[in-house]
Amino acid sequence: MKNKGNVLSILGKYTQALELYDEAIKIHPNFPAAFTNKGNALYGLGNYKEAEKCYEDAIRMIQGEKGGVWHPKNEPEVKVMTYLHLALTKYNTGHTEAALDILDKNLDDKKI
């Protein structure tokens, strides 16, 4: 489901991708990549506030909150992409300082 959703998202079919990401989240509610991907689809639809919530949920899971299933050796790119997308969302909604703060605090190569 996640991979099919990713293909749909790449093709700009964000609404269809969202349906698949929501299904994936129902099956695996503690899988951060599904929330990051859902955030990307919402971002593509211009729904920045909901995208931001998805990215923040994914980050809480990555950090070990919300019972997240996280395998840092297998998916370091999910962590990086989630922080980057959250920062981009903040930037595009006029919160430049918050965007820079996210990047400064979380994308230090010692933390990845």
N, C-alpha and C positions, 0 to 999 in steps of 0.2 A: 504493500500500500504506500509506504513512504517513498519508495523509488518511483512508482507510477505518479505519485503526487509531485515529485521533483520534476519529472518530465513535463507534466502539465503546467507546472509553474514556469519552467523555462520557455514553454510555448506561449506564455501569457494567459493561460486558462486558469486564472487564480481562483475563481469560484469553484471550479471542479476540483482543483488541488485541495482547497480548504475542506471539502467533503471527505477526501481521503485522509487528510491529516487528522480531522476530527475522529474518524474511525480508528486510526492508529492510536490516538490518545485514549480512546475508550478501552482499547485492548491493553495498552501499555501506558497507564497514566503517569508514570514516573520516568519517562524516556525523554531526556532533554532535547535530543535532535528533532523529535516530532514537534516540540513547541517552537524551536528555532525555525523550522521549515514553515510551520503555520504562520509565524510572525512574518516571514518573508512574503508569503502569499498575501497576507493582510496589508503589508507595506505596498505591495504591487497594486493593490486595490485603492491605495491612498488612505487606508484606515490606520493611521499612525498610532493612535492611542491604544487600540487593541493589539497592534503589532508590538508596541512597547511592553504591554503586559505579558505577552507570550515570551519575549526575550528575557524579561525579568524572572518569569517562572522558570525558564530553562537555566538561567544563571543560579537561581536558588538551588536547583537540583544538582548542578555541576559543583556547587560549593558544599553539597551534602545535606542541604535542607530539603524539606518536602519529600523525603524518602527517595530521592533521585537514584536512578540506576545509571551509574557513570563509570566508564572505563577509560581513564585518561590516556593510557598507552594506545588504545584502539582509536580514539576519536579526538585527538588534540585540536584538529581543525574545527570541530563543532564549538569548542570553547572560544577559539579565536574569532570565528565567524559570528558567534552570538554577541560577543562584546563589540565587534565592529558594526554589526547591524543595529545594536542598541545605540551606539554612539552616532551612527548616521541618522537614525530616527530622531534622536535628540537634536542634532544639528539642523535637520530639515524642518523641525517644529520651532526653530528659533532659540534653542537652548545650547548655544555654542560652548559656553563654559562647562556645562554639564557633559557635553560630548567629549571635550578635551580631557576633563577629569576622568571619565571612564577609560579613555585610552591610556592616560598617564598611569593610573593606578592598577590597571588590570592586564595590560599587554606588555609588561616588562618581560624580557626573555627569561628571567629567572622564575617567573610565575607560570609560564606556559608549560 
